[in-house]
């Protein structure tokens, strides 16, 4: 796989493409509920998070 460019997949309604995310990465506020669950227990939960949008990567929430 070295030297091969990943193929861009078409997106459906309501979806985002990671190929449309900006360079350099963008940090945007999010009011989505983000919940971290470990072993069936909620260890963190917030609606005051930020999303990091980086080209070719899934969004990361902080």
N, CA, C and O atoms as a GROMACS GRO file, in nm:
protein
  248
    1UNK      N    1   0.080  -0.119   0.000
    1UNK     CA    2   0.000   0.000   0.000
    1UNK      C    3   0.084   0.126   0.000
    1UNK      O    4   0.029   0.235  -0.011
    2UNK      N    5   0.212   0.114   0.011
    2UNK     CA    6   0.296   0.233   0.014
    2UNK      C    7   0.286   0.306  -0.119
    2UNK      O    8   0.290   0.244  -0.226
    3UNK      N    9   0.274   0.438  -0.112
    3UNK     CA   10   0.271   0.519  -0.231
    3UNK      C   11   0.135   0.526  -0.299
    3UNK      O   12   0.121   0.594  -0.401
    4UNK      N   13   0.036   0.458  -0.244
    4UNK     CA   14  -0.098   0.462  -0.304
    4UNK      C   15  -0.183   0.565  -0.232
    4UNK      O   16  -0.184   0.572  -0.109
    5UNK      N   17  -0.254   0.644  -0.308
    5UNK     CA   18  -0.345   0.742  -0.251
    5UNK      C   19  -0.478   0.674  -0.220
    5UNK      O   20  -0.533   0.605  -0.306
    6UNK      N   21  -0.530   0.691  -0.098
    6UNK     CA   22  -0.660   0.630  -0.067
    6UNK      C   23  -0.768   0.681  -0.161
    6UNK      O   24  -0.765   0.796  -0.204
    7UNK      N   25  -0.862   0.594  -0.193
    7UNK     CA   26  -0.971   0.630  -0.282
    7UNK      C   27  -1.079   0.705  -0.205
    7UNK      O   28  -1.119   0.665  -0.096
    8UNK      N   29  -1.126   0.814  -0.264
    8UNK     CA   30  -1.233   0.893  -0.203
    8UNK      C   31  -1.365   0.821  -0.224
    8UNK      O   32  -1.404   0.792  -0.337
    9UNK      N   33  -1.435   0.794  -0.114
    9UNK     CA   34  -1.564   0.727  -0.119
    9UNK      C   35  -1.675   0.831  -0.128
    9UNK      O   36  -1.664   0.937  -0.066
   10UNK      N   37  -1.781   0.804  -0.204
   10UNK     CA   38  -1.892   0.899  -0.207
   10UNK      C   39  -1.963   0.904  -0.072
   10UNK      O   40  -1.969   0.804   0.000
   11UNK      N   41  -2.017   1.021  -0.038
   11UNK     CA   42  -2.089   1.037   0.089
   11UNK      C   43  -2.238   1.040   0.063
   11UNK      O   44  -2.284   1.083  -0.043
   12UNK      N   45  -2.312   0.995   0.161
   12UNK     CA   46  -2.458   0.994   0.152
   12UNK      C   47  -2.518   1.117   0.216
   12UNK      O   48  -2.446   1.201   0.270
   13UNK      N   49  -2.649   1.129   0.211
   13UNK     CA   50  -2.717   1.242   0.273
   13UNK      C   51  -2.686   1.251   0.423
   13UNK      O   52  -2.691   1.151   0.494
   14UNK      N   53  -2.654   1.371   0.469
   14UNK     CA   54  -2.625   1.393   0.610
   14UNK      C   55  -2.486   1.350   0.653
   14UNK      O   56  -2.453   1.358   0.772
   15UNK      N   57  -2.402   1.304   0.560
   15UNK     CA   58  -2.266   1.261   0.593
   15UNK      C   59  -2.166   1.369   0.553
   15UNK      O   60  -2.195   1.455   0.471
   16UNK      N   61  -2.048   1.362   0.614
   16UNK     CA   62  -1.936   1.450   0.580
   16UNK      C   63  -1.825   1.365   0.520
   16UNK      O   64  -1.812   1.247   0.553
   17UNK      N   65  -1.747   1.425   0.433
   17UNK     CA   66  -1.629   1.357   0.380
   17UNK      C   67  -1.505   1.411   0.449
   17UNK      O   68  -1.486   1.532   0.458
   18UNK      N   69  -1.420   1.321   0.498
   18UNK     CA   70  -1.296   1.365   0.563
   18UNK      C   71  -1.203   1.434   0.463
   18UNK      O   72  -1.112   1.506   0.503
   19UNK      N   73  -1.225   1.412   0.335
   19UNK     CA   74  -1.142   1.476   0.232
   19UNK      C   75  -1.179   1.623   0.215
   19UNK      O   76  -1.103   1.698   0.154
   20UNK      N   77  -1.294   1.664   0.267
   20UNK     CA   78  -1.334   1.805   0.260
   20UNK      C   79  -1.288   1.885   0.381
   20UNK      O   80  -1.305   2.007   0.383
   21UNK      N   81  -1.230   1.820   0.481
   21UNK     CA   82  -1.181   1.891   0.598
   21UNK      C   83  -1.059   1.974   0.559
   21UNK      O   84  -0.986   1.937   0.467
   22UNK      N   85  -1.037   2.086   0.629
   22UNK     CA   86  -0.934   2.181   0.587
   22UNK      C   87  -0.792   2.142   0.626
   22UNK      O   88  -0.769   2.055   0.710
   23UNK      N   89  -0.698   2.209   0.562
   23UNK     CA   90  -0.557   2.208   0.600
   23UNK      C   91  -0.517   2.352   0.620
   23UNK      O   92  -0.544   2.433   0.531
   24UNK      N   93  -0.457   2.390   0.728
   24UNK     CA   94  -0.433   2.311   0.849
   24UNK      C   95  -0.565   2.274   0.916
   24UNK      O   96  -0.670   2.328   0.881
   25UNK      N   97  -0.560   2.182   1.012
   25UNK     CA   98  -0.682   2.136   1.079
   25UNK      C   99  -0.762   2.252   1.141
   25UNK      O  100  -0.706   2.354   1.180
   26UNK      N  101  -0.892   2.233   1.148
   26UNK     CA  102  -0.980   2.331   1.211
   26UNK      C  103  -1.026   2.278   1.346
   26UNK      O  104  -1.048   2.158   1.363
   27UNK      N  105  -1.040   2.369   1.441
   27UNK     CA  106  -1.094   2.336   1.573
   27UNK      C  107  -1.225   2.413   1.585
   27UNK      O  108  -1.225   2.536   1.585
   28UNK      N  109  -1.336   2.340   1.595
   28UNK     CA  110  -1.467   2.404   1.598
   28UNK      C  111  -1.546   2.360   1.722
   28UNK      O  112  -1.540   2.244   1.761
   29UNK      N  113  -1.620   2.455   1.783
   29UNK     CA  114  -1.702   2.417   1.898
   29UNK      C  115  -1.812   2.321   1.856
   29UNK      O  116  -1.860   2.327   1.742
   30UNK      N  117  -1.852   2.235   1.946
   30UNK     CA  118  -1.959   2.138   1.918
   30UNK      C  119  -2.054   2.132   2.036
   30UNK      O  120  -2.010   2.133   2.152
   31UNK      N  121  -2.184   2.126   2.007
   31UNK     CA  122  -2.281   2.110   2.116
   31UNK      C  123  -2.340   1.969   2.116
   31UNK      O  124  -2.441   1.943   2.182
   32UNK      N  125  -2.277   1.878   2.040
   32UNK     CA  126  -2.320   1.738   2.041
   32UNK      C  127  -2.285   1.675   2.176
   32UNK      O  128  -2.184   1.709   2.237
   33UNK      N  129  -2.369   1.585   2.222
   33UNK     CA  130  -2.339   1.512   2.344
   33UNK      C  131  -2.228   1.411   2.315
   33UNK      O  132  -2.243   1.324   2.229
   34UNK      N  133  -2.117   1.424   2.387
   34UNK     CA  134  -2.006   1.330   2.374
   34UNK      C  135  -1.997   1.253   2.505
   34UNK      O  136  -1.987   1.312   2.613
   35UNK      N  137  -2.000   1.121   2.495
   35UNK     CA  138  -1.999   1.036   2.614
   35UNK      C  139  -1.886   0.934   2.598
   35UNK      O  140  -1.873   0.870   2.494
   36UNK      N  141  -1.804   0.920   2.702
   36UNK     CA  142  -1.697   0.821   2.704
   36UNK      C  143  -1.741   0.710   2.797
   36UNK      O  144  -1.768   0.733   2.915
   37UNK      N  145  -1.749   0.587   2.743
   37UNK     CA  146  -1.793   0.472   2.821
   37UNK      C  147  -1.681   0.369   2.823
   37UNK      O  148  -1.624   0.335   2.719
   38UNK      N  149  -1.649   0.320   2.943
   38UNK     CA  150  -1.547   0.216   2.958
   38UNK      C  151  -1.604   0.106   3.046
   38UNK      O  152  -1.652   0.133   3.157
   39UNK      N  153  -1.599  -0.015   2.997
   39UNK     CA  154  -1.648  -0.132   3.072
   39UNK      C  155  -1.792  -0.111   3.121
   39UNK      O  156  -1.828  -0.152   3.231
   40UNK      N  157  -1.872  -0.045   3.037
   40UNK     CA  158  -2.012  -0.025   3.071
   40UNK      C  159  -2.041   0.092   3.164
   40UNK      O  160  -2.156   0.114   3.201
   41UNK      N  161  -1.938   0.167   3.201
   41UNK     CA  162  -1.954   0.281   3.292
   41UNK      C  163  -1.923   0.411   3.218
   41UNK      O  164  -1.823   0.420   3.148
   42UNK      N  165  -2.009   0.511   3.235
   42UNK     CA  166  -1.983   0.643   3.178
   42UNK      C  167  -1.876   0.710   3.263
   42UNK      O  168  -1.896   0.731   3.383
   43UNK      N  169  -1.762   0.742   3.201
   43UNK     CA  170  -1.654   0.806   3.277
   43UNK      C  171  -1.639   0.954   3.243
   43UNK      O  172  -1.571   1.028   3.314
   44UNK      N  173  -1.703   0.998   3.134
   44UNK     CA  174  -1.703   1.140   3.098
   44UNK      C  175  -1.822   1.166   3.008
   44UNK      O  176  -1.864   1.080   2.930
   45UNK      N  177  -1.878   1.287   3.020
   45UNK     CA  178  -1.992   1.325   2.938
   45UNK      C  179  -1.996   1.477   2.932
   45UNK      O  180  -1.983   1.544   3.034
   46UNK      N  181  -2.014   1.532   2.810
   46UNK     CA  182  -2.018   1.677   2.796
   46UNK      C  183  -2.089   1.717   2.668
   46UNK      O  184  -2.087   1.644   2.568
   47UNK      N  185  -2.152   1.833   2.671
   47UNK     CA  186  -2.207   1.896   2.551
   47UNK      C  187  -2.126   2.022   2.518
   47UNK      O  188  -2.165   2.099   2.430
   48UNK      N  189  -2.014   2.042   2.588
   48UNK     CA  190  -1.926   2.157   2.562
   48UNK      C  191  -1.791   2.104   2.518
   48UNK      O  192  -1.693   2.109   2.592
   49UNK      N  193  -1.786   2.054   2.397
   49UNK     CA  194  -1.664   1.995   2.343
   49UNK      C  195  -1.620   2.071   2.219
   49UNK      O  196  -1.692   2.160   2.170
   50UNK      N  197  -1.504   2.037   2.168
   50UNK     CA  198  -1.457   2.089   2.040
   50UNK      C  199  -1.427   1.970   1.949
   50UNK      O  200  -1.385   1.864   1.995
   51UNK      N  201  -1.448   1.991   1.819
   51UNK     CA  202  -1.415   1.890   1.718
   51UNK      C  203  -1.291   1.938   1.644
   51UNK      O  204  -1.283   2.054   1.604
   52UNK      N  205  -1.196   1.848   1.626
   52UNK     CA  206  -1.078   1.878   1.546
   52UNK      C  207  -1.100   1.808   1.412
   52UNK      O  208  -1.114   1.686   1.405
   53UNK      N  209  -1.101   1.889   1.304
   53UNK     CA  210  -1.125   1.839   1.169
   53UNK      C  211  -0.996   1.847   1.091
   53UNK      O  212  -0.945   1.955   1.064
   54UNK      N  213  -0.943   1.731   1.055
   54UNK     CA  214  -0.815   1.723   0.985
   54UNK      C  215  -0.834   1.639   0.859
   54UNK      O  216  -0.894   1.531   0.864
   55UNK      N  217  -0.783   1.688   0.747
   55UNK     CA  218  -0.800   1.620   0.620
   55UNK      C  219  -0.763   1.473   0.631
   55UNK      O  220  -0.658   1.438   0.685
   56UNK      N  221  -0.850   1.386   0.579
   56UNK     CA  222  -0.830   1.241   0.570
   56UNK      C  223  -0.835   1.169   0.704
   56UNK      O  224  -0.797   1.052   0.712
   57UNK      N  225  -0.881   1.236   0.810
   57UNK     CA  226  -0.892   1.173   0.942
   57UNK      C  227  -1.034   1.191   0.995
   57UNK      O  228  -1.100   1.290   0.967
   58UNK      N  229  -1.078   1.095   1.071
   58UNK     CA  230  -1.208   1.109   1.137
   58UNK      C  231  -1.202   1.225   1.236
   58UNK      O  232  -1.095   1.252   1.291
   59UNK      N  233  -1.313   1.294   1.259
   59UNK     CA  234  -1.311   1.402   1.357
   59UNK      C  235  -1.275   1.349   1.496
   59UNK      O  236  -1.314   1.239   1.534
   60UNK      N  237  -1.201   1.430   1.570
   60UNK     CA  238  -1.166   1.394   1.708
   60UNK      C  239  -1.236   1.495   1.799
   60UNK      O  240  -1.238   1.614   1.771
   61UNK      N  241  -1.291   1.446   1.908
   61UNK     CA  242  -1.360   1.532   2.005
   61UNK      C  243  -1.273   1.549   2.129
   61UNK      O  244  -1.213   1.453   2.178
   62UNK      N  245  -1.266   1.672   2.178
   62UNK     CA  246  -1.192   1.702   2.300
   62UNK      C  247  -1.281   1.783   2.391
   62UNK      O  248  -1.239   1.820   2.501
   0.00000   0.00000   0.00000
